[in-house]
Amino acid sequence: MARVFNFNPGPSTLPLDVLKIVQEELLDYRGTGMSIIESSHRAPEYDEINESAISLAREIFGLSDDYHVLFMTGGASTQFALIPLNFLSEGQAGAYVDTGSWSGKAIKEAEIIGKAYVAGSSKDGSYTFIPKQEQLQIPSDAAYLHITTNNTIKGTQWHYIPAAKGLPLIADMSSDIASRQLDYSKFDLIYAGAQKNLGPSGVTLVLIRDSLLKKAKSGLPTMFMYKTYADKKSLYNTPPSFSVYVLKLVLEWIKGQGGLAGVEKVNRAKQERIYQMMDLHPDYYKGTVQKDSRSWMNITLRLPTEDLEKQFIAEAKAAGFVGLKGHRSVGGVRVSLYNALPLEGAQKLAEFMDAFRKKNPA
Ligand SMILES: *Cc1c(COP(=O)(O)O)cnc(C)c1O
């Protein structure tokens, strides 16, 4: 078996230990004589998975029973619409900080349903930084403040939690959830498509504070209301059971790493390896974002020419480092260092970068 170092931006690498459990349990889930994929979501086996995933999420993120843990479908992109649908009342705006492509899509959906107010933006700087608190203008009559904690495509990340002026704080954490210690209880709603740091595609994790849930509109189609999922522990209809099962295994793996403190320690070391190499040779490996806004999860860089970038990506692939191509909208190279990418992968890639530069001077 030859496993590569998988730098895919999403869906992305999963812990090998988790994949092995999935493989082992696939044909006969714990003596049931069938796979969990073939099993009823009303069976006690699935109930146990659902309950454990909920309590593990609360434990890992340090959240009280005040938070509902929901397993939804439709990806983060569906949340872009569900949030304004549930929380904007007639004529009211949602406040958004625009830090790149994903925030832009969230704003677009809010504008379909109601109004969006841009409370801060790095658009004029080609999204190369995260606005500082004093640059935000948060209207006190907005329904909520929405941020995107990590900008997967642009390579920036929030390194502070903004004060929301008393508004509910909502975050799209799709690409950095569970990657670091953070006061998750500062947020009223957190959502993340699982396919970057939490598991396979197909399930979206939503953490919502009860006081915000109570403000949600009623009278929406059943499947569009957060309340439906909260009331039935995400079992109103058939959940994406396989994805929730793997997500539960990933949460157990995180716990086994020493929780978020343990995961953060490794993630810190990983991004240091790559940024250090870039900072040693800034004319060759050119970072595309401001240093104080650098993402630990997605490192974006350019090489001296597009030809060298193509060569870099191809030779890296041949050497066992896959998924390094920048997003089609920005080009260049993107190094995604999600939780399951081992430190060794970042270390070896940094060595590869050093050797590549020496062999191919600009
Ligand atoms: C990947 C990503 C999305 C899109 O998620 P889907 O699950 O594909 O809808 C949204 N926001 C961020 C920050 C992402 O990284």
PDBQT file of the ligand as one rigid body, heavy atoms in Angstrom, charges set to zero:
ROOT
HETATM    1  C1  LIG A 401     -15.212  24.370   1.170  1.00  0.00    +0.000 C 
HETATM    2  C2  LIG A 401     -15.842  25.554   1.778  1.00  0.00    +0.000 A 
HETATM    3  C3  LIG A 401     -17.193  25.874   1.592  1.00  0.00    +0.000 A 
HETATM    4  C4  LIG A 401     -18.083  25.060   0.681  1.00  0.00    +0.000 C 
HETATM    5  O1  LIG A 401     -18.506  23.948   1.319  1.00  0.00    +0.000 OA
HETATM    6  P1  LIG A 401     -19.578  22.938   0.643  1.00  0.00    +0.000 P 
HETATM    7  O2  LIG A 401     -19.715  21.924   1.732  1.00  0.00    +0.000 OA
HETATM    8  O3  LIG A 401     -18.938  22.417  -0.609  1.00  0.00    +0.000 OA
HETATM    9  O4  LIG A 401     -20.811  23.679   0.375  1.00  0.00    +0.000 OA
HETATM   10  C5  LIG A 401     -17.704  26.973   2.237  1.00  0.00    +0.000 A 
HETATM   11  N1  LIG A 401     -16.944  27.742   3.032  1.00  0.00    +0.000 NA
HETATM   12  C6  LIG A 401     -15.633  27.483   3.223  1.00  0.00    +0.000 A 
HETATM   13  C7  LIG A 401     -14.824  28.370   4.106  1.00  0.00    +0.000 C 
HETATM   14  C8  LIG A 401     -15.047  26.381   2.597  1.00  0.00    +0.000 A 
HETATM   15  O5  LIG A 401     -13.752  26.123   2.789  1.00  0.00    +0.000 OA
ENDROOT
TORSDOF 0
